[in-house]
Structures are given as C-alpha cells and as structure tokens.
Amino acid sequence: MDNLYIAPTPTSPEVDFRFDGHSLALRGESYPENAAAFYGDVLARLRAYLAEAAPARIEVHIALAYFNSSSTKMLFNLIEALHGAAETGSDVQLSWYYDEEDDTILEFGQELADDFPAIAFRCLPVGAR
C-alpha cells in the first residue's frame, strides 16, 4: 500500500502515514471547512491498511495544537479504527502530544485513552518523545 502524505495548511494538519513502516502521524491544527471531506480519504486509506496488515506494531503520533468539534468526531473515528486493530492482535502504541498549558487537549487525550483501552496510550507534553 502506498504511503499517504498531506502537507499541512493553516486549517488542516500534516498527515504522514507511512504504512510501510507502520508509523502514522498527525501534526498541526485541524479545523478544515469540511472535516468529513478532509478526513474521508484519510480514514478510508487507514481502514484499507488495517484490513491488509497482519497484526503488527503500529506507532501513532498525534500532535494537534487545536481541533474543532467536527475534527473531534473524525479523530474519534480514526482512533476507533485503530482500536479495532488492537483488539484483533495489533500492538497499537499511540502518543498524544499536548501543550503543558492546554488542559483541554490533555483531557481529550485522557478521555480517548479511557474509551479505547486496547490501545497503549501515552499523553506527553509537546517536545517529549
């Protein structure tokens, strides 16, 4: 499967899904005019990758400084797909990055960790690895 790279814009994040290396990353801000349209292909490609991949160790890095409510739903769908893979044998390691002064992003990451227990979640301050 071909990797997926979408350059960031002022309103949409960088998407760097290196399927061949089992490494997925979202960085930047996410408030596109139509989040469903932006994330539609991203989700479709992710689901196709997960359907083809044998159980694997998948590293996910999400570092979003801001996202709106429609992006929240898309992020939830993305992580839900990863959770399904984790439940069927993949080792999904998700690093959720937040600014230390932004409790909202941290709390959302903690809620996701609670909602998707099959994923190994780490909430880390920006700059940590």
CNS distance restraints for C-alpha pairs under 8 A (distance, minus, plus):
assign (resid   1 and name CA) (resid  19 and name CA) 6.85 0.50 0.50
assign (resid   1 and name CA) (resid  20 and name CA) 7.28 0.50 0.50
assign (resid   1 and name CA) (resid  49 and name CA) 6.95 0.50 0.50
assign (resid   2 and name CA) (resid  19 and name CA) 7.06 0.50 0.50
assign (resid   2 and name CA) (resid  20 and name CA) 7.67 0.50 0.50
assign (resid   3 and name CA) (resid  16 and name CA) 7.86 0.50 0.50
assign (resid   3 and name CA) (resid  17 and name CA) 5.78 0.50 0.50
assign (resid   3 and name CA) (resid  18 and name CA) 4.85 0.50 0.50
assign (resid   3 and name CA) (resid  19 and name CA) 5.35 0.50 0.50
assign (resid   3 and name CA) (resid  20 and name CA) 6.87 0.50 0.50
assign (resid   4 and name CA) (resid  15 and name CA) 7.13 0.50 0.50
assign (resid   4 and name CA) (resid  16 and name CA) 6.00 0.50 0.50
assign (resid   4 and name CA) (resid  17 and name CA) 4.99 0.50 0.50
assign (resid   4 and name CA) (resid  18 and name CA) 6.52 0.50 0.50
assign (resid   4 and name CA) (resid  19 and name CA) 7.72 0.50 0.50
assign (resid   4 and name CA) (resid  42 and name CA) 7.98 0.50 0.50
assign (resid   4 and name CA) (resid  45 and name CA) 7.97 0.50 0.50
assign (resid   5 and name CA) (resid  14 and name CA) 7.44 0.50 0.50
assign (resid   5 and name CA) (resid  15 and name CA) 5.38 0.50 0.50
assign (resid   5 and name CA) (resid  16 and name CA) 4.65 0.50 0.50
assign (resid   5 and name CA) (resid  17 and name CA) 6.24 0.50 0.50
assign (resid   6 and name CA) (resid  13 and name CA) 7.96 0.50 0.50
assign (resid   6 and name CA) (resid  14 and name CA) 5.61 0.50 0.50
assign (resid   6 and name CA) (resid  15 and name CA) 4.94 0.50 0.50
assign (resid   6 and name CA) (resid  16 and name CA) 6.64 0.50 0.50
assign (resid   7 and name CA) (resid  13 and name CA) 7.37 0.50 0.50
assign (resid   7 and name CA) (resid  14 and name CA) 4.95 0.50 0.50
assign (resid   7 and name CA) (resid  15 and name CA) 6.72 0.50 0.50
assign (resid   8 and name CA) (resid  12 and name CA) 5.64 0.50 0.50
assign (resid   8 and name CA) (resid  13 and name CA) 4.73 0.50 0.50
assign (resid   8 and name CA) (resid  14 and name CA) 4.08 0.50 0.50
assign (resid   8 and name CA) (resid  15 and name CA) 7.38 0.50 0.50
assign (resid   8 and name CA) (resid  27 and name CA) 7.93 0.50 0.50
assign (resid   8 and name CA) (resid  28 and name CA) 7.01 0.50 0.50
assign (resid   9 and name CA) (resid  13 and name CA) 6.56 0.50 0.50
assign (resid   9 and name CA) (resid  14 and name CA) 7.60 0.50 0.50
assign (resid  10 and name CA) (resid  29 and name CA) 7.22 0.50 0.50
assign (resid  11 and name CA) (resid  29 and name CA) 5.99 0.50 0.50
assign (resid  11 and name CA) (resid  30 and name CA) 5.57 0.50 0.50
assign (resid  11 and name CA) (resid  31 and name CA) 5.10 0.50 0.50
assign (resid  11 and name CA) (resid  32 and name CA) 5.12 0.50 0.50
assign (resid  11 and name CA) (resid  33 and name CA) 7.97 0.50 0.50
assign (resid  12 and name CA) (resid  28 and name CA) 7.12 0.50 0.50
assign (resid  12 and name CA) (resid  29 and name CA) 5.65 0.50 0.50
assign (resid  12 and name CA) (resid  30 and name CA) 4.54 0.50 0.50
assign (resid  12 and name CA) (resid  31 and name CA) 6.00 0.50 0.50
assign (resid  12 and name CA) (resid  32 and name CA) 5.40 0.50 0.50
assign (resid  13 and name CA) (resid  26 and name CA) 6.16 0.50 0.50
assign (resid  13 and name CA) (resid  27 and name CA) 5.28 0.50 0.50
assign (resid  13 and name CA) (resid  28 and name CA) 4.60 0.50 0.50
assign (resid  13 and name CA) (resid  29 and name CA) 5.16 0.50 0.50
assign (resid  13 and name CA) (resid  30 and name CA) 5.44 0.50 0.50
assign (resid  13 and name CA) (resid  64 and name CA) 7.53 0.50 0.50
assign (resid  14 and name CA) (resid  25 and name CA) 7.81 0.50 0.50
assign (resid  14 and name CA) (resid  26 and name CA) 5.58 0.50 0.50
assign (resid  14 and name CA) (resid  27 and name CA) 5.13 0.50 0.50
assign (resid  14 and name CA) (resid  28 and name CA) 6.25 0.50 0.50
assign (resid  15 and name CA) (resid  24 and name CA) 7.84 0.50 0.50
assign (resid  15 and name CA) (resid  25 and name CA) 5.99 0.50 0.50
assign (resid  15 and name CA) (resid  26 and name CA) 4.88 0.50 0.50
assign (resid  15 and name CA) (resid  27 and name CA) 6.89 0.50 0.50
assign (resid  16 and name CA) (resid  24 and name CA) 5.99 0.50 0.50
assign (resid  16 and name CA) (resid  25 and name CA) 5.09 0.50 0.50
assign (resid  16 and name CA) (resid  26 and name CA) 6.46 0.50 0.50
assign (resid  17 and name CA) (resid  22 and name CA) 7.94 0.50 0.50
assign (resid  17 and name CA) (resid  23 and name CA) 6.08 0.50 0.50
assign (resid  17 and name CA) (resid  24 and name CA) 4.26 0.50 0.50
assign (resid  17 and name CA) (resid  25 and name CA) 5.97 0.50 0.50
assign (resid  18 and name CA) (resid  22 and name CA) 6.08 0.50 0.50
assign (resid  18 and name CA) (resid  23 and name CA) 5.16 0.50 0.50
assign (resid  18 and name CA) (resid  24 and name CA) 5.97 0.50 0.50
assign (resid  19 and name CA) (resid  23 and name CA) 6.22 0.50 0.50
assign (resid  19 and name CA) (resid  24 and name CA) 7.29 0.50 0.50
assign (resid  19 and name CA) (resid  49 and name CA) 6.95 0.50 0.50
assign (resid  22 and name CA) (resid  56 and name CA) 7.56 0.50 0.50
assign (resid  22 and name CA) (resid  57 and name CA) 6.84 0.50 0.50
assign (resid  22 and name CA) (resid  58 and name CA) 4.84 0.50 0.50
assign (resid  22 and name CA) (resid  59 and name CA) 6.29 0.50 0.50
assign (resid  23 and name CA) (resid  58 and name CA) 5.93 0.50 0.50
assign (resid  23 and name CA) (resid  59 and name CA) 4.86 0.50 0.50
assign (resid  23 and name CA) (resid  60 and name CA) 5.93 0.50 0.50
assign (resid  24 and name CA) (resid  58 and name CA) 7.64 0.50 0.50
assign (resid  24 and name CA) (resid  59 and name CA) 6.22 0.50 0.50
assign (resid  24 and name CA) (resid  60 and name CA) 4.70 0.50 0.50
assign (resid  24 and name CA) (resid  61 and name CA) 6.30 0.50 0.50
assign (resid  25 and name CA) (resid  60 and name CA) 5.69 0.50 0.50
assign (resid  25 and name CA) (resid  61 and name CA) 4.63 0.50 0.50
assign (resid  25 and name CA) (resid  62 and name CA) 5.71 0.50 0.50
assign (resid  25 and name CA) (resid  63 and name CA) 7.93 0.50 0.50
assign (resid  26 and name CA) (resid  61 and name CA) 6.39 0.50 0.50
assign (resid  26 and name CA) (resid  62 and name CA) 4.85 0.50 0.50
assign (resid  26 and name CA) (resid  63 and name CA) 6.12 0.50 0.50
assign (resid  26 and name CA) (resid  64 and name CA) 7.04 0.50 0.50
assign (resid  27 and name CA) (resid  62 and name CA) 6.11 0.50 0.50
assign (resid  27 and name CA) (resid  63 and name CA) 4.74 0.50 0.50
assign (resid  27 and name CA) (resid  64 and name CA) 5.31 0.50 0.50
assign (resid  27 and name CA) (resid  65 and name CA) 7.97 0.50 0.50
assign (resid  28 and name CA) (resid  63 and name CA) 6.50 0.50 0.50
assign (resid  28 and name CA) (resid  64 and name CA) 4.91 0.50 0.50
assign (resid  28 and name CA) (resid  65 and name CA) 5.93 0.50 0.50
assign (resid  28 and name CA) (resid  66 and name CA) 7.48 0.50 0.50
assign (resid  29 and name CA) (resid  64 and name CA) 5.34 0.50 0.50
assign (resid  29 and name CA) (resid  65 and name CA) 5.50 0.50 0.50
assign (resid  29 and name CA) (resid  66 and name CA) 4.89 0.50 0.50
assign (resid  29 and name CA) (resid  67 and name CA) 5.86 0.50 0.50
assign (resid  30 and name CA) (resid  64 and name CA) 7.12 0.50 0.50
assign (resid  30 and name CA) (resid  66 and name CA) 6.16 0.50 0.50
assign (resid  30 and name CA) (resid  67 and name CA) 4.47 0.50 0.50
assign (resid  30 and name CA) (resid  68 and name CA) 6.60 0.50 0.50
assign (resid  30 and name CA) (resid  71 and name CA) 6.28 0.50 0.50
assign (resid  31 and name CA) (resid  35 and name CA) 6.98 0.50 0.50
assign (resid  31 and name CA) (resid  66 and name CA) 7.75 0.50 0.50
assign (resid  31 and name CA) (resid  67 and name CA) 5.53 0.50 0.50
assign (resid  31 and name CA) (resid  68 and name CA) 5.28 0.50 0.50
assign (resid  31 and name CA) (resid  70 and name CA) 7.67 0.50 0.50
assign (resid  31 and name CA) (resid  71 and name CA) 6.41 0.50 0.50
assign (resid  32 and name CA) (resid  38 and name CA) 7.09 0.50 0.50
assign (resid  32 and name CA) (resid  71 and name CA) 7.87 0.50 0.50
assign (resid  34 and name CA) (resid  38 and name CA) 6.34 0.50 0.50
assign (resid  35 and name CA) (resid  39 and name CA) 5.90 0.50 0.50
assign (resid  35 and name CA) (resid  70 and name CA) 5.90 0.50 0.50
assign (resid  35 and name CA) (resid  71 and name CA) 5.61 0.50 0.50
assign (resid  35 and name CA) (resid  74 and name CA) 7.15 0.50 0.50
assign (resid  36 and name CA) (resid  40 and name CA) 5.51 0.50 0.50
assign (resid  36 and name CA) (resid  70 and name CA) 7.58 0.50 0.50
assign (resid  36 and name CA) (resid  71 and name CA) 7.89 0.50 0.50
assign (resid  36 and name CA) (resid  74 and name CA) 6.92 0.50 0.50
assign (resid  37 and name CA) (resid  41 and name CA) 7.50 0.50 0.50
assign (resid  38 and name CA) (resid  42 and name CA) 7.38 0.50 0.50
assign (resid  39 and name CA) (resid  43 and name CA) 5.92 0.50 0.50
assign (resid  39 and name CA) (resid  74 and name CA) 6.52 0.50 0.50
assign (resid  40 and name CA) (resid  44 and name CA) 6.18 0.50 0.50
assign (resid  41 and name CA) (resid  45 and name CA) 5.99 0.50 0.50
assign (resid  42 and name CA) (resid  46 and name CA) 6.11 0.50 0.50
assign (resid  43 and name CA) (resid  47 and name CA) 6.03 0.50 0.50
assign (resid  43 and name CA) (resid  77 and name CA) 7.76 0.50 0.50
assign (resid  43 and name CA) (resid  78 and name CA) 6.18 0.50 0.50
assign (resid  44 and name CA) (resid  48 and name CA) 6.18 0.50 0.50
assign (resid  45 and name CA) (resid  49 and name CA) 6.14 0.50 0.50
assign (resid  46 and name CA) (resid  50 and name CA) 6.15 0.50 0.50
assign (resid  46 and name CA) (resid  78 and name CA) 7.84 0.50 0.50
assign (resid  46 and name CA) (resid  81 and name CA) 7.90 0.50 0.50
assign (resid  47 and name CA) (resid  51 and name CA) 6.08 0.50 0.50
assign (resid  47 and name CA) (resid  81 and name CA) 6.71 0.50 0.50
assign (resid  48 and name CA) (resid  52 and name CA) 6.30 0.50 0.50
assign (resid  49 and name CA) (resid  53 and name CA) 5.91 0.50 0.50
assign (resid  50 and name CA) (resid  54 and name CA) 7.97 0.50 0.50
assign (resid  50 and name CA) (resid  82 and name CA) 7.80 0.50 0.50
assign (resid  50 and name CA) (resid  85 and name CA) 6.56 0.50 0.50
assign (resid  54 and name CA) (resid  90 and name CA) 7.75 0.50 0.50
assign (resid  55 and name CA) (resid  85 and name CA) 7.58 0.50 0.50
assign (resid  55 and name CA) (resid  88 and name CA) 7.35 0.50 0.50
assign (resid  55 and name CA) (resid  89 and name CA) 5.21 0.50 0.50
assign (resid  55 and name CA) (resid  90 and name CA) 4.24 0.50 0.50
assign (resid  55 and name CA) (resid  91 and name CA) 7.39 0.50 0.50
assign (resid  56 and name CA) (resid  89 and name CA) 7.55 0.50 0.50
assign (resid  56 and name CA) (resid  90 and name CA) 4.76 0.50 0.50
assign (resid  56 and name CA) (resid  91 and name CA) 6.04 0.50 0.50
assign (resid  56 and name CA) (resid  92 and name CA) 7.99 0.50 0.50
assign (resid  57 and name CA) (resid  90 and name CA) 5.81 0.50 0.50
assign (resid  57 and name CA) (resid  91 and name CA) 4.48 0.50 0.50
assign (resid  57 and name CA) (resid  92 and name CA) 5.86 0.50 0.50
assign (resid  57 and name CA) (resid  93 and name CA) 7.40 0.50 0.50
assign (resid  58 and name CA) (resid  90 and name CA) 7.11 0.50 0.50
assign (resid  58 and name CA) (resid  91 and name CA) 6.09 0.50 0.50
assign (resid  58 and name CA) (resid  92 and name CA) 4.81 0.50 0.50
assign (resid  58 and name CA) (resid  93 and name CA) 6.11 0.50 0.50
assign (resid  59 and name CA) (resid  92 and name CA) 6.14 0.50 0.50
assign (resid  59 and name CA) (resid  93 and name CA) 4.94 0.50 0.50
assign (resid  59 and name CA) (resid  94 and name CA) 6.06 0.50 0.50
assign (resid  59 and name CA) (resid  95 and name CA) 7.90 0.50 0.50
assign (resid  60 and name CA) (resid  92 and name CA) 7.39 0.50 0.50
assign (resid  60 and name CA) (resid  93 and name CA) 6.05 0.50 0.50
assign (resid  60 and name CA) (resid  94 and name CA) 4.58 0.50 0.50
assign (resid  60 and name CA) (resid  95 and name CA) 6.11 0.50 0.50
assign (resid  61 and name CA) (resid  94 and name CA) 5.94 0.50 0.50
assign (resid  61 and name CA) (resid  95 and name CA) 4.88 0.50 0.50
assign (resid  61 and name CA) (resid  96 and name CA) 6.21 0.50 0.50
assign (resid  61 and name CA) (resid  97 and name CA) 7.57 0.50 0.50
assign (resid  62 and name CA) (resid  94 and name CA) 7.61 0.50 0.50
assign (resid  62 and name CA) (resid  95 and name CA) 6.29 0.50 0.50
assign (resid  62 and name CA) (resid  96 and name CA) 5.08 0.50 0.50
assign (resid  62 and name CA) (resid  97 and name CA) 6.10 0.50 0.50
assign (resid  63 and name CA) (resid  96 and name CA) 6.23 0.50 0.50
assign (resid  63 and name CA) (resid  97 and name CA) 4.72 0.50 0.50
assign (resid  63 and name CA) (resid  98 and name CA) 6.63 0.50 0.50
assign (resid  63 and name CA) (resid 126 and name CA) 7.45 0.50 0.50
assign (resid  64 and name CA) (resid  97 and name CA) 7.22 0.50 0.50
assign (resid  64 and name CA) (resid  98 and name CA) 7.35 0.50 0.50
assign (resid  65 and name CA) (resid  98 and name CA) 6.98 0.50 0.50
assign (resid  65 and name CA) (resid  99 and name CA) 7.24 0.50 0.50
assign (resid  65 and name CA) (resid 105 and name CA) 7.66 0.50 0.50
assign (resid  66 and name CA) (resid 105 and name CA) 7.72 0.50 0.50
assign (resid  67 and name CA) (resid  71 and name CA) 5.83 0.50 0.50
assign (resid  67 and name CA) (resid  72 and name CA) 6.64 0.50 0.50
assign (resid  68 and name CA) (resid  72 and name CA) 6.26 0.50 0.50
assign (resid  69 and name CA) (resid  73 and name CA) 6.70 0.50 0.50
assign (resid  70 and name CA) (resid  74 and name CA) 6.70 0.50 0.50
assign (resid  71 and name CA) (resid  75 and name CA) 6.08 0.50 0.50
assign (resid  72 and name CA) (resid  76 and name CA) 6.15 0.50 0.50
assign (resid  73 and name CA) (resid  77 and name CA) 6.32 0.50 0.50
assign (resid  74 and name CA) (resid  78 and name CA) 6.19 0.50 0.50
assign (resid  75 and name CA) (resid  79 and name CA) 6.14 0.50 0.50
assign (resid  76 and name CA) (resid  80 and name CA) 5.94 0.50 0.50
assign (resid  76 and name CA) (resid 112 and name CA) 7.85 0.50 0.50
assign (resid  77 and name CA) (resid  81 and name CA) 6.30 0.50 0.50
assign (resid  78 and name CA) (resid  82 and name CA) 6.55 0.50 0.50
assign (resid  79 and name CA) (resid  83 and name CA) 6.05 0.50 0.50
assign (resid  79 and name CA) (resid 116 and name CA) 7.88 0.50 0.50
assign (resid  80 and name CA) (resid  84 and name CA) 6.35 0.50 0.50
assign (resid  80 and name CA) (resid 116 and name CA) 7.31 0.50 0.50
assign (resid  81 and name CA) (resid  85 and name CA) 6.59 0.50 0.50
assign (resid  82 and name CA) (resid  86 and name CA) 6.26 0.50 0.50
assign (resid  82 and name CA) (resid  92 and name CA) 7.02 0.50 0.50
assign (resid  82 and name CA) (resid 119 and name CA) 7.64 0.50 0.50
assign (resid  83 and name CA) (resid  87 and name CA) 6.14 0.50 0.50
assign (resid  83 and name CA) (resid  92 and name CA) 7.69 0.50 0.50
assign (resid  83 and name CA) (resid 116 and name CA) 6.08 0.50 0.50
assign (resid  83 and name CA) (resid 117 and name CA) 7.93 0.50 0.50
assign (resid  83 and name CA) (resid 118 and name CA) 6.03 0.50 0.50
assign (resid  83 and name CA) (resid 119 and name CA) 5.93 0.50 0.50
assign (resid  84 and name CA) (resid  88 and name CA) 6.43 0.50 0.50
assign (resid  85 and name CA) (resid  89 and name CA) 6.52 0.50 0.50
assign (resid  85 and name CA) (resid  90 and name CA) 5.51 0.50 0.50
assign (resid  85 and name CA) (resid  92 and name CA) 7.66 0.50 0.50
assign (resid  86 and name CA) (resid  90 and name CA) 4.53 0.50 0.50
assign (resid  86 and name CA) (resid  91 and name CA) 5.74 0.50 0.50
assign (resid  86 and name CA) (resid  92 and name CA) 5.71 0.50 0.50
assign (resid  86 and name CA) (resid 118 and name CA) 5.63 0.50 0.50
assign (resid  86 and name CA) (resid 119 and name CA) 6.11 0.50 0.50
assign (resid  87 and name CA) (resid 118 and name CA) 5.96 0.50 0.50
assign (resid  91 and name CA) (resid 119 and name CA) 7.42 0.50 0.50
assign (resid  91 and name CA) (resid 120 and name CA) 7.78 0.50 0.50
assign (resid  92 and name CA) (resid 118 and name CA) 7.93 0.50 0.50
assign (resid  92 and name CA) (resid 119 and name CA) 5.32 0.50 0.50
assign (resid  92 and name CA) (resid 120 and name CA) 6.13 0.50 0.50
assign (resid  93 and name CA) (resid 119 and name CA) 6.26 0.50 0.50
assign (resid  93 and name CA) (resid 120 and name CA) 4.85 0.50 0.50
assign (resid  93 and name CA) (resid 121 and name CA) 6.24 0.50 0.50
assign (resid  93 and name CA) (resid 122 and name CA) 7.89 0.50 0.50
assign (resid  94 and name CA) (resid 119 and name CA) 6.85 0.50 0.50
assign (resid  94 and name CA) (resid 120 and name CA) 6.01 0.50 0.50
assign (resid  94 and name CA) (resid 121 and name CA) 4.89 0.50 0.50
assign (resid  94 and name CA) (resid 122 and name CA) 6.24 0.50 0.50
assign (resid  95 and name CA) (resid 121 and name CA) 5.99 0.50 0.50
assign (resid  95 and name CA) (resid 122 and name CA) 4.81 0.50 0.50
assign (resid  95 and name CA) (resid 123 and name CA) 5.99 0.50 0.50
assign (resid  95 and name CA) (resid 124 and name CA) 6.82 0.50 0.50
assign (resid  96 and name CA) (resid 109 and name CA) 6.22 0.50 0.50
assign (resid  96 and name CA) (resid 121 and name CA) 7.22 0.50 0.50
assign (resid  96 and name CA) (resid 122 and name CA) 6.00 0.50 0.50
assign (resid  96 and name CA) (resid 123 and name CA) 4.73 0.50 0.50
assign (resid  96 and name CA) (resid 124 and name CA) 6.03 0.50 0.50
assign (resid  97 and name CA) (resid 106 and name CA) 7.75 0.50 0.50
assign (resid  97 and name CA) (resid 123 and name CA) 5.91 0.50 0.50
assign (resid  97 and name CA) (resid 124 and name CA) 4.88 0.50 0.50
assign (resid  97 and name CA) (resid 125 and name CA) 5.41 0.50 0.50
assign (resid  97 and name CA) (resid 126 and name CA) 5.24 0.50 0.50
assign (resid  97 and name CA) (resid 128 and name CA) 7.99 0.50 0.50
assign (resid  98 and name CA) (resid 102 and name CA) 6.73 0.50 0.50
assign (resid  98 and name CA) (resid 105 and name CA) 5.81 0.50 0.50
assign (resid  98 and name CA) (resid 106 and name CA) 5.67 0.50 0.50
assign (resid  98 and name CA) (resid 123 and name CA) 7.32 0.50 0.50
assign (resid  98 and name CA) (resid 124 and name CA) 6.33 0.50 0.50
assign (resid  98 and name CA) (resid 125 and name CA) 4.99 0.50 0.50
assign (resid  98 and name CA) (resid 126 and name CA) 5.38 0.50 0.50
assign (resid  99 and name CA) (resid 103 and name CA) 7.96 0.50 0.50
assign (resid  99 and name CA) (resid 105 and name CA) 7.67 0.50 0.50
assign (resid  99 and name CA) (resid 106 and name CA) 7.87 0.50 0.50
assign (resid  99 and name CA) (resid 125 and name CA) 5.66 0.50 0.50
assign (resid  99 and name CA) (resid 126 and name CA) 5.46 0.50 0.50
assign (resid 100 and name CA) (resid 125 and name CA) 5.74 0.50 0.50
assign (resid 100 and name CA) (resid 126 and name CA) 7.40 0.50 0.50
assign (resid 102 and name CA) (resid 106 and name CA) 6.72 0.50 0.50
assign (resid 103 and name CA) (resid 107 and name CA) 5.93 0.50 0.50
assign (resid 104 and name CA) (resid 108 and name CA) 6.18 0.50 0.50
assign (resid 105 and name CA) (resid 109 and name CA) 6.31 0.50 0.50
assign (resid 106 and name CA) (resid 110 and name CA) 6.28 0.50 0.50
assign (resid 106 and name CA) (resid 123 and name CA) 6.96 0.50 0.50
assign (resid 107 and name CA) (resid 111 and name CA) 6.14 0.50 0.50
assign (resid 108 and name CA) (resid 112 and name CA) 6.22 0.50 0.50
assign (resid 109 and name CA) (resid 113 and name CA) 6.23 0.50 0.50
assign (resid 109 and name CA) (resid 123 and name CA) 6.57 0.50 0.50
assign (resid 110 and name CA) (resid 114 and name CA) 6.36 0.50 0.50
assign (resid 110 and name CA) (resid 123 and name CA) 7.18 0.50 0.50
assign (resid 111 and name CA) (resid 115 and name CA) 6.14 0.50 0.50
assign (resid 112 and name CA) (resid 116 and name CA) 6.00 0.50 0.50
assign (resid 113 and name CA) (resid 117 and name CA) 6.06 0.50 0.50
assign (resid 113 and name CA) (resid 119 and name CA) 7.31 0.50 0.50
assign (resid 113 and name CA) (resid 120 and name CA) 7.85 0.50 0.50
assign (resid 113 and name CA) (resid 121 and name CA) 5.70 0.50 0.50
assign (resid 124 and name CA) (resid 128 and name CA) 6.11 0.50 0.50
assign (resid 124 and name CA) (resid 129 and name CA) 7.61 0.50 0.50
